[in-house]
Amino acid sequence: MLRSTNKVQTVYVRLMFLRIGEIDTLNEKYQAQASIEARWQVEFDKLLSSLSPEDQKRLADGKSVSLLKYAESHWTPQLYIENTIGDLKEQIRYTAKKSKEDNQIYVCEHRDIKGVFWEKLELQHFPTDVQDLSISIGSMLYNDRVILVVDPYHGSGVNREAFVDQQEWKLYAYVDTLQRYVTEFLFRDTDDEEDESNQIENINNKEDRKRSILTVTCHAANRIQTSCTLLLTSITFRWTVNRSLPTISYLTSMDKYAILCMGTLAILCLWHAVVGAYIFLHTPDFRLTPDMDIAFVDQWVFIIAIGIFLFIHLVLLTWLYYVPLKCHRQMEKKEDEYRHSIHNAKKNLKYIPISM
């Protein structure tokens, strides 16, 4: 592999999500097909040996030309996908074209990938959470030789039509890009003696899950039998929800709500057991009405329980609106801004005068 000069080479990266397949929430992975374009500036003289006279003329005229076996004799950024799982199917080809923005020659690496990607899910606000599906692109060269940046002229995007899990998820058109550095990485050259930084670029696709919240309404008609049945139902529901999620070290919003409901039902079971025991001990004939004292207390306990129930749910709904759903509103706003920017860009291109 031929090396470039000692100066840092800037590589402009763009990623398009062509297709997003099944999202495995339990195992924190998803299937996707994407296209990556990485451009870097080269001198025209270094491409002369790889181009025919006809291709040289096409390149000078601003047209794209194919570069066969370019990586065998020229410098490349040595890109790789960081968060892939298993075998990744990819096809790589190279083209060269003169940029209309700065009239410089750029070599573009076109990488079509298809496979399974790992993504850590953030479930603090489950089931009203917003998840990121990302593809991490890195270089085996350190940051003193390569810097990966966002392509300023060609934005990343996602194809919302080719989305398999449309019944369960809502896919946003907004795409975010994050640049970070990784130290002490696996790929190291033999001549590197000091710890250096390796750069990773994350393409994040914002996405929102649609899940229903099961609300259990408590009825005290049959006293402790009904309360215990509802408590067992809540435990079974929480167990079913946990089976569909990966093992995590924190409580989700659904977990907190389920625990709160189970605690309330446990208190109701205790109260109904006390009332039932009092009635059993002080009422000789169960066909008779219990004494007025316990009936009066039971009515007030019912009224207080209803008040506490409404207050707790009012607090939960307020928190749900201002904390988890705030991210939804931010994504909607970014998506609208993204659509307006795309619309304005198309509108400006439509009215560019052409001189013959």
Salt bridges, closest charged atoms under 4 A:
GLU37 OE1 - ARG14 NH1 3.53
GLU37 OE2 - HIS110 ND1 3.98
ASP61 OD2 - LYS57 NZ 3.25
GLU82 OE1 - ARG180 NH2 2.69
GLU90 OE1 - ARG111 NH1 3.01
GLU109 OE2 - ARG111 NH2 2.74
ASP129 OD2 - ARG209 NH2 3.61
ASP132 OD1 - LYS206 NZ 3.10
ASP151 OD2 - ARG39 NE 2.94
ASP151 OD2 - HIS154 ND1 3.46
GLU168 OE2 - ARG211 NH2 2.77
ASP189 OD2 - ARG145 NH1 3.15
ASP191 OD2 - ARG3 NH1 3.73
ASP195 OD1 - ARG188 NH1 3.90
ASP208 OD2 - HIS328 ND1 3.08
ASP255 OD1 - ARG238 NE 3.90
ASP285 OD2 - ARG287 NH2 3.00
ASP298 OD2 - ARG223 NH2 2.28
GLU332 OE2 - LYS170 NZ 2.50
GLU335 OE2 - ARG160 NH1 2.76
GLU335 OE2 - ARG339 NH2 3.13
